[in-house]
Amino acid sequence: MAKQWSEFTTAQRTGVVAAGALELALTLTAAVDLVHRPAEQVRGPKLAWWPLLLVQPIGPVGYLLVGRRSD
């Protein structure tokens, strides 16, 4: 059975909140970059990256590391 939030220690709660904040920051960074980056500087179609950004945490990290061209 899954733990209830009240059963987590303070350190565990802090870790969960920090991980969530990091995922949110990565997703927002990737989304803003995708909006402003010209299609020629994106590997693959821009429309294909949008649903991938929702796959946490692989999508945003994948876009930031692989999806952008640095030409």
N, C-alpha and C positions, 0 to 999 in steps of 0.2 A: 504494500500500500504506500502511496506517495505521502511525503511529509507535508504537513500544513505549514504555512508561513510562520506561524507562531512557534513552531518546533525548531526552526533554524536558529543557530547562534548569531550573535551580532556580526561576527566575522563572515559567516556564510551569507547573511543578508547583504552585507557590504559587497561581497564578491558577486552576488547575483545582480545587484544594482549597477556595479561597475561594468560587468560584462554587457548588460543591456545598454548602458550608455555608450560603450565602445561600439557595439553593433549599430546603434542609431547614428553615431557620428560617422562611421564608415559608409553606411547606406546614404546618408545625406551628402557626404563628400562626393561619392560616386555619382549620385543623381544630379547634383549641381554641375559636375564636370561633364556628364553626358549631355545635359541640356545645352551647355555653352560650347562644347567642342564641335568643330565642323565634322561632317560625316567622313570626309577624306582622312581625318586623323583618328578614326575609330576602326578597329579591326572587326570586320563583319558589319551587318546592318544594325543601325542604332536601335531599331524597333525590337530586335532580338535580345538586346541587353536589358531592356526594361523588366521583363518577367524574371530574368536571372538575378536582378538586384534584390528580388524578394526572397531568394534562397539564401538563408542566413547560415553562417557568415561567408560561405563560399562565393556567392554571387558578387557582392561588392568588392571583396578582396581580389577575385578573379578579374573583374573589370579594371580595377586600379593597377594590377600587375601585368595583365596580358591584353586587355581590351583597348588600351590607348596606344597610339603610335607616337613616337617621339621624334619623327622626321623633322 
